[in-house]
Amino acid sequence: MTCPSPPRAPRGSPPGHSNASIEPLTPRQKEVAALILVMTQERGFPPTVRELAARLGVASTNGVNDLLTALERKRRLTRESKAARSLVLTESGIEAAEEHLRDTATTEVEEGAIP
């Protein structure tokens, strides 16, 4: 009889760590996470990819899909494929979005954009 082996850490994880440190987000990825958070809080449901594209000022949804895929890969977002409004930020995604919003507000105050 063999003993079950312990769960293996994801590829690239340090030995003994099942939850490796999460990859950092780019500024644009943080912006997208913040936008998802704000739009979801304002309306009670997440935005569509087209709505995100419009708010980000991009013509194509392909670029938005690439950003969403990166957020999924970095474990900041979950979504059901082929389902509209299925974007859900993970706990670490919410933290990144809130950090971006705080940083943006601080920068605007420092630059005098907000009295």
Backbone as CSV, one residue per row, in Angstrom:
resi,resn,N_x,N_y,N_z,CA_x,CA_y,CA_z,C_x,C_y,C_z
1,MET,0.848,-1.162,0.000,0.000,0.000,0.000,0.900,1.233,0.000
2,THR,0.579,2.179,-0.853,1.390,3.384,-0.934,0.697,4.525,-0.204
3,CYS,1.501,5.402,0.328,0.972,6.579,1.007,0.687,7.645,-0.041
4,PRO,-0.392,8.381,0.149,-0.647,9.455,-0.821,0.427,10.530,-0.706
5,SER,0.823,11.029,-1.832,1.848,12.070,-1.809,1.189,13.413,-1.506
6,PRO,1.933,14.317,-0.849,1.365,15.624,-0.517,1.112,16.417,-1.783
7,PRO,0.195,17.387,-1.705,-0.069,18.195,-2.901,1.196,18.928,-3.332
8,ARG,1.366,19.006,-4.637,2.563,19.653,-5.172,2.309,21.131,-5.370
9,ALA,3.345,21.899,-5.146,3.269,23.340,-5.374,3.216,23.591,-6.874
10,PRO,2.554,24.678,-7.291,2.527,24.993,-8.712,3.936,25.170,-9.259
11,ARG,4.085,24.902,-10.542,5.384,25.053,-11.202,5.913,26.455,-10.967
12,GLY,7.175,26.557,-10.633,7.799,27.849,-10.399,7.692,28.318,-8.964
13,SER,7.023,27.535,-8.101,6.889,27.916,-6.699,8.109,27.467,-5.926
14,PRO,8.482,28.220,-4.911,9.587,27.783,-4.073,9.199,26.512,-3.338
15,PRO,10.144,25.618,-3.062,9.823,24.401,-2.345,9.175,24.719,-1.009
16,GLY,8.142,23.948,-0.679,7.464,24.123,0.590,6.413,25.218,0.589
17,HIS,6.182,25.856,-0.539,5.182,26.915,-0.616,4.123,26.532,-1.636
18,SER,2.917,26.239,-1.157,1.854,25.898,-2.092,1.264,27.149,-2.727
19,ASN,1.316,28.271,-2.029,0.844,29.530,-2.591,2.044,30.440,-2.804
20,ALA,2.607,30.378,-3.964,3.769,31.215,-4.266,3.321,32.666,-4.297
21,SER,4.259,33.559,-4.131,3.901,34.968,-4.173,3.279,35.269,-5.530
22,ILE,2.306,36.124,-5.501,1.557,36.436,-6.707,2.341,37.432,-7.549
23,GLU,2.325,37.202,-8.851,3.014,38.100,-9.789,2.452,39.508,-9.680
24,PRO,3.303,40.518,-9.733,2.806,41.898,-9.680,2.043,42.268,-10.951
25,LEU,1.151,43.232,-10.811,0.376,43.692,-11.952,1.041,44.898,-12.599
26,THR,0.813,45.052,-13.883,1.259,46.252,-14.582,0.297,47.392,-14.214
27,PRO,0.700,48.634,-14.440,-0.217,49.742,-14.162,-1.546,49.617,-14.917
28,ARG,-1.506,49.172,-16.151,-2.742,49.030,-16.935,-3.627,47.923,-16.355
29,GLN,-3.028,46.825,-15.899,-3.798,45.746,-15.286,-4.454,46.223,-13.995
30,LYS,-3.732,47.030,-13.219,-4.314,47.612,-11.998,-5.480,48.526,-12.352
31,GLU,-5.321,49.291,-13.421,-6.396,50.187,-13.865,-7.646,49.391,-14.235
32,VAL,-7.471,48.289,-14.940,-8.602,47.453,-15.341,-9.271,46.851,-14.102
33,ALA,-8.486,46.349,-13.162,-9.049,45.773,-11.935,-9.848,46.838,-11.182
34,ALA,-9.300,48.051,-11.091,-9.992,49.140,-10.403,-11.294,49.494,-11.117
35,LEU,-11.270,49.503,-12.426,-12.458,49.813,-13.208,-13.539,48.753,-12.988
36,ILE,-13.147,47.488,-12.971,-14.107,46.412,-12.704,-14.714,46.599,-11.322
37,LEU,-13.880,46.902,-10.332,-14.360,47.082,-8.963,-15.352,48.241,-8.881
38,VAL,-14.986,49.385,-9.440,-15.835,50.573,-9.367,-17.152,50.346,-10.101
39,MET,-17.087,49.819,-11.311,-18.308,49.609,-12.097,-19.223,48.596,-11.413
40,THR,-18.656,47.575,-10.801,-19.457,46.575,-10.102,-20.113,47.198,-8.870
41,GLN,-19.369,48.005,-8.135,-19.934,48.654,-6.944,-21.015,49.669,-7.317
42,GLU,-20.806,50.402,-8.402,-21.774,51.420,-8.825,-23.087,50.805,-9.292
43,ARG,-23.004,49.705,-10.036,-24.189,49.168,-10.683,-24.722,47.879,-10.072
44,GLY,-23.891,47.220,-9.263,-24.343,45.975,-8.644,-24.058,44.743,-9.482
45,PHE,-23.454,44.927,-10.642,-23.063,43.802,-11.491,-21.844,44.213,-12.291
46,PRO,-21.029,43.234,-12.694,-19.775,43.562,-13.395,-20.018,44.050,-14.828
47,PRO,-19.032,44.761,-15.367,-19.146,45.250,-16.738,-18.910,44.145,-17.763
48,THR,-19.335,44.412,-18.993,-19.004,43.522,-20.101,-17.636,43.932,-20.639
49,VAL,-17.081,43.100,-21.489,-15.795,43.420,-22.115,-15.941,44.681,-22.969
50,ARG,-17.043,44.818,-23.666,-17.268,46.015,-24.500,-17.364,47.278,-23.649
51,GLU,-18.025,47.181,-22.502,-18.116,48.345,-21.619,-16.737,48.739,-21.085
52,LEU,-15.930,47.737,-20.756,-14.567,48.025,-20.317,-13.780,48.707,-21.427
53,ALA,-13.903,48.199,-22.651,-13.186,48.786,-23.783,-13.578,50.253,-23.957
54,ALA,-14.867,50.538,-23.849,-15.336,51.913,-24.010,-14.773,52.814,-22.911
55,ARG,-14.781,52.344,-21.674,-14.275,53.156,-20.549,-12.759,53.339,-20.611
56,LEU,-12.065,52.342,-21.182,-10.603,52.426,-21.302,-10.174,53.205,-22.546
57,GLY,-11.142,53.482,-23.425,-10.834,54.247,-24.628,-10.140,53.441,-25.703
58,VAL,-10.434,52.146,-25.780,-9.842,51.316,-26.830,-10.945,50.854,-27.783
59,ALA,-10.604,50.754,-29.049,-11.593,50.410,-30.060,-11.905,48.914,-30.097
60,SER,-10.906,48.096,-29.821,-11.059,46.652,-29.952,-11.193,45.995,-28.588
61,THR,-12.011,44.958,-28.534,-12.141,44.205,-27.287,-11.002,43.200,-27.116
62,ASN,-10.218,42.976,-28.167,-9.101,42.021,-28.061,-8.083,42.454,-27.014
63,GLY,-7.761,43.735,-27.000,-6.813,44.241,-26.017,-7.333,44.069,-24.596
64,VAL,-8.632,44.309,-24.408,-9.242,44.129,-23.086,-9.202,42.647,-22.702
65,ASN,-9.498,41.780,-23.653,-9.438,40.341,-23.361,-8.034,39.913,-22.950
66,ASP,-7.023,40.478,-23.588,-5.643,40.161,-23.209,-5.367,40.585,-21.768
67,LEU,-5.850,41.765,-21.386,-5.665,42.242,-20.019,-6.410,41.350,-19.020
68,LEU,-7.624,40.948,-19.373,-8.399,40.074,-18.490,-7.748,38.705,-18.346
69,THR,-7.197,38.193,-19.440,-6.500,36.914,-19.391,-5.283,36.999,-18.474
70,ALA,-4.564,38.116,-18.548,-3.402,38.309,-17.671,-3.843,38.377,-16.211
71,LEU,-4.964,39.063,-15.934,-5.470,39.125,-14.563,-5.884,37.740,-14.064
72,GLU,-6.446,36.935,-14.942,-6.788,35.550,-14.574,-5.530,34.744,-14.275
73,ARG,-4.551,34.852,-15.149,-3.305,34.103,-14.981,-2.607,34.483,-13.680
74,LYS,-2.725,35.750,-13.310,-2.091,36.234,-12.086,-3.009,36.079,-10.868
75,ARG,-4.109,35.375,-11.062,-5.056,35.030,-9.987,-5.694,36.245,-9.326
76,ARG,-5.979,37.262,-10.114,-6.658,38.447,-9.602,-8.115,38.505,-10.061
77,LEU,-8.489,37.600,-10.985,-9.809,37.640,-11.596,-10.248,36.232,-11.955
78,THR,-11.544,35.992,-11.826,-12.120,34.762,-12.360,-13.253,35.168,-13.299
79,ARG,-13.501,34.336,-14.287,-14.623,34.577,-15.205,-14.998,33.278,-15.887
80,GLU,-16.251,33.212,-16.265,-16.728,32.069,-17.037,-16.553,32.417,-18.502
81,SER,-15.987,31.485,-19.243,-15.805,31.768,-20.670,-17.164,31.838,-21.347
82,LYS,-17.262,32.702,-22.307,-18.468,32.885,-23.118,-19.659,33.408,-22.320
83,ALA,-19.462,33.887,-21.121,-20.572,34.414,-20.327,-20.363,35.904,-20.088
84,ALA,-21.351,36.703,-20.451,-21.268,38.145,-20.225,-21.398,38.431,-18.732
85,ARG,-20.741,39.452,-18.301,-20.815,39.928,-16.920,-20.411,38.867,-15.894
86,SER,-19.438,38.064,-16.242,-18.982,37.020,-15.323,-17.650,37.360,-14.658
87,LEU,-17.225,38.620,-14.751,-15.948,39.042,-14.181,-16.071,39.179,-12.665
88,VAL,-15.240,38.448,-11.935,-15.238,38.519,-10.477,-13.799,38.652,-10.012
89,LEU,-13.507,39.760,-9.334,-12.164,39.956,-8.787,-11.967,39.034,-7.590
90,THR,-10.789,38.466,-7.485,-10.445,37.670,-6.311,-10.087,38.640,-5.180
91,GLU,-9.850,38.104,-4.008,-9.485,38.960,-2.875,-8.243,39.787,-3.199
92,SER,-7.234,39.147,-3.797,-6.014,39.880,-4.135,-6.263,40.857,-5.285
93,GLY,-7.233,40.565,-6.146,-7.603,41.493,-7.208,-8.267,42.741,-6.651
94,ILE,-9.117,42.552,-5.646,-9.765,43.682,-4.993,-8.716,44.542,-4.292
95,GLU,-7.770,43.893,-3.629,-6.703,44.638,-2.946,-5.899,45.468,-3.947
96,ALA,-5.562,44.882,-5.096,-4.800,45.609,-6.121,-5.611,46.783,-6.666
97,ALA,-6.909,46.566,-6.872,-7.778,47.634,-7.380,-7.874,48.779,-6.368
98,GLU,-8.066,48.435,-5.098,-8.161,49.461,-4.060,-6.847,50.227,-3.923
99,GLU,-5.725,49.527,-4.043,-4.419,50.180,-3.995,-4.283,51.176,-5.145
100,HIS,-4.700,50.757,-6.343,-4.632,51.641,-7.508,-5.499,52.879,-7.292
101,LEU,-6.699,52.687,-6.756,-7.592,53.817,-6.517,-7.010,54.782,-5.480
102,ARG,-6.397,54.235,-4.422,-5.754,55.092,-3.411,-4.591,55.869,-4.024
103,ASP,-3.758,55.167,-4.801,-2.603,55.814,-5.431,-3.043,56.906,-6.404
104,THR,-4.085,56.636,-7.164,-4.594,57.605,-8.134,-5.139,58.833,-7.417
105,ALA,-5.894,58.617,-6.339,-6.453,59.736,-5.583,-5.341,60.568,-4.963
106,THR,-4.326,59.910,-4.426,-3.191,60.623,-3.815,-2.462,61.455,-4.855
107,THR,-2.232,60.897,-6.033,-1.542,61.614,-7.106,-2.342,62.825,-7.545
108,GLU,-3.679,62.677,-7.667,-4.514,63.795,-8.097,-4.485,64.912,-7.070
109,VAL,-4.495,64.577,-5.788,-4.431,65.591,-4.737,-3.083,66.297,-4.786
110,GLU,-2.001,65.524,-4.926,-0.667,66.118,-4.969,-0.495,67.046,-6.168
111,GLU,-1.132,66.701,-7.289,-0.998,67.507,-8.497,-2.006,68.662,-8.532
112,GLY,-2.856,68.758,-7.511,-3.814,69.848,-7.446,-5.075,69.629,-8.239
113,ALA,-5.301,68.423,-8.745,-6.498,68.150,-9.521,-7.744,68.095,-8.627
114,ILE,-7.534,67.762,-7.358,-8.639,67.702,-6.410,-8.367,68.734,-5.331
115,PRO,-9.302,69.669,-5.126,-9.077,70.721,-4.115,-9.089,70.163,-2.698
